[in-house]
Amino acid sequence: MNLKDEYNKTFVEDLATKLSTETSFFDKKSFLTSIINKNWEAKELKERMRHITETIHSHLDFDYQKQIKILSNIAPNFKGLTAFIFPDFIQVYGLDYTNTSLKALELFTQYSTAEFAIRPFIEKYPEATMQQLLDWSKHKNEHLRRLSSEGCRPRLPWASPLREFIANPNPVLPILENLKNDESLYVRKSVANHINDISKDHPNLVLELTKKWYGKTKNTDWIVKHALRTLLKKGDKKALAIFGLDNSKNLETSNLKLSKNNITIGDFIHFEFDVSNNSNQTRNIRLEYKVAFVKANKSTSNKVFQLSEFSLKANAKKHFKRKQWFKELSTRKHYPGKHQITLIINGDKKNKIGLELSN
């Protein structure tokens, strides 16, 4: 089922029933026919959500305060994607009612998420909203703590970027400090993603921050590892050094071979090789490989894949075998030409091998 189909006739009928119990002035029949019309099937996810939001507004003929009271009463009956309509209502109609809107978002985010709805408030009322997010970062409810981080991520997917925080992330750091050892994985994922966002524009700041956090608790260690994923894939030596993975001296790969050298788009190959520790001490190893994919203009685009992290005893060897697909994906289209696979140990390129991809 497509995500947009979460917003279906059954949901709309349930929503209409809940709204009608809150006010005798609600025209349930008009509400249903206004939403499930001839254009409904063609609408995509966000279009359906916004269409429902606008129809709620047109059928609750009250002032904003009364509308929010009604929505607050019924919001606990809905969860997940369908409950996005409640924060969306605030995003569209509540920007001039800061106190009422922030209080309602505190409730609504516990049943879905207000990470998108909070962003216009950050842009229009930065001091008041960031203070609210800071307060939420100490809230007993994990949904509020997550919102405090997720809502002000500079590069939140599916949302407009917060350009002021892209330029200067310092205002968000107190929030992340409050959450760095959060007991909730749900919250820690947001913190890690947030720091990963920042690393794309301010790598040195992130390296300084994560170096201070690493080694303190298992929770901070988890965040640091996931927060540095972009820098680690780039082979950033300072990021690798935090985990003691910045040195590849006497670590080698050998016997790299492919199951076949010529394949067609949609097919796969196996490649195998050995990793050797030629030193006299046990070594920590981060093993990756990079595929140089041919683009439409015949240039190449590199994609790094992590294979393993492990320890290898002195003068020991370990064998690896990996399957690599070259099938079409929504995120990658393949083109014929010579592709290349490069093995990487602790950020350093080792052996490489080529293969021919054809139609």
BELQUI-V401326 format. One record per backbone hydrogen bond with DSSP energy under -1.0 kcal/mol. CO is the residue of the C=O (numbers start at 1). NH is the residue of the N-H. If there is no record, write none. Layout:
co=CO nh=NH
co=CO nh=NH
//
This chain:
co=2 nh=5
co=3 nh=6
co=4 nh=7
co=6 nh=8
co=8 nh=12
co=9 nh=13
co=10 nh=14
co=11 nh=15
co=12 nh=16
co=13 nh=17
co=14 nh=18
co=15 nh=19
co=16 nh=20
co=17 nh=21
co=19 nh=22
co=23 nh=26
co=26 nh=28
co=27 nh=31
co=28 nh=32
co=29 nh=33
co=30 nh=34
co=31 nh=35
co=32 nh=36
co=35 nh=37
co=37 nh=40
co=40 nh=43
co=44 nh=48
co=45 nh=49
co=46 nh=50
co=47 nh=51
co=48 nh=52
co=49 nh=53
co=50 nh=54
co=51 nh=55
co=52 nh=56
co=53 nh=57
co=54 nh=58
co=55 nh=59
co=56 nh=60
co=60 nh=62
co=63 nh=67
co=64 nh=68
co=65 nh=69
co=66 nh=70
co=67 nh=71
co=68 nh=72
co=69 nh=73
co=70 nh=74
co=71 nh=75
co=74 nh=77
co=75 nh=78
co=81 nh=84
co=82 nh=85
co=83 nh=86
co=84 nh=88
co=85 nh=89
co=86 nh=90
co=87 nh=91
co=88 nh=92
co=89 nh=93
co=90 nh=94
co=94 nh=97
co=97 nh=101
co=98 nh=102
co=99 nh=103
co=100 nh=104
co=101 nh=105
co=102 nh=106
co=104 nh=108
co=105 nh=109
co=107 nh=110
co=108 nh=111
co=111 nh=80
co=114 nh=118
co=118 nh=122
co=119 nh=123
co=120 nh=124
co=121 nh=125
co=125 nh=129
co=126 nh=130
co=127 nh=131
co=128 nh=132
co=129 nh=133
co=130 nh=134
co=131 nh=135
co=132 nh=136
co=133 nh=137
co=135 nh=138
co=136 nh=139
co=141 nh=145
co=142 nh=146
co=143 nh=147
co=144 nh=148
co=146 nh=149
co=146 nh=150
co=147 nh=151
co=150 nh=153
co=154 nh=162
co=156 nh=159
co=161 nh=163
co=162 nh=166
co=163 nh=167
co=164 nh=168
co=169 nh=172
co=172 nh=176
co=173 nh=177
co=174 nh=178
co=175 nh=179
co=179 nh=182
co=184 nh=188
co=185 nh=189
co=187 nh=191
co=188 nh=192
co=189 nh=193
co=190 nh=194
co=191 nh=195
co=192 nh=196
co=193 nh=197
co=194 nh=198
co=195 nh=199
co=197 nh=200
co=198 nh=201
co=198 nh=202
co=202 nh=206
co=203 nh=207
co=204 nh=208
co=205 nh=209
co=206 nh=210
co=207 nh=211
co=208 nh=212
co=209 nh=213
co=210 nh=214
co=213 nh=216
co=217 nh=221
co=218 nh=222
co=219 nh=223
co=220 nh=224
co=221 nh=225
co=222 nh=226
co=223 nh=227
co=224 nh=228
co=226 nh=229
co=228 nh=232
co=229 nh=233
co=230 nh=234
co=231 nh=236
co=232 nh=235
co=236 nh=240
co=237 nh=241
co=240 nh=243
co=240 nh=245
co=241 nh=244
co=248 nh=251
co=250 nh=278
co=252 nh=276
co=254 nh=274
co=257 nh=272
co=261 nh=356
co=263 nh=358
co=264 nh=267
co=267 nh=326
co=269 nh=324
co=270 nh=259
co=271 nh=322
co=272 nh=257
co=273 nh=320
co=274 nh=254
co=275 nh=318
co=276 nh=252
co=279 nh=315
co=283 nh=312
co=285 nh=310
co=286 nh=346
co=287 nh=307
co=287 nh=308
co=288 nh=344
co=289 nh=305
co=290 nh=342
co=291 nh=293
co=291 nh=303
co=293 nh=301
co=295 nh=298
co=299 nh=295
co=301 nh=293
co=303 nh=291
co=305 nh=289
co=308 nh=287
co=310 nh=285
co=312 nh=283
co=313 nh=316
co=316 nh=277
co=318 nh=275
co=320 nh=273
co=322 nh=271
co=324 nh=269
co=326 nh=266
co=332 nh=329
co=337 nh=357
co=339 nh=355
co=340 nh=292
co=341 nh=353
co=342 nh=290
co=343 nh=350
co=344 nh=288
co=345 nh=348
co=348 nh=345
co=351 nh=343
co=353 nh=341
co=355 nh=339
co=356 nh=263
co=357 nh=337
co=358 nh=265
//
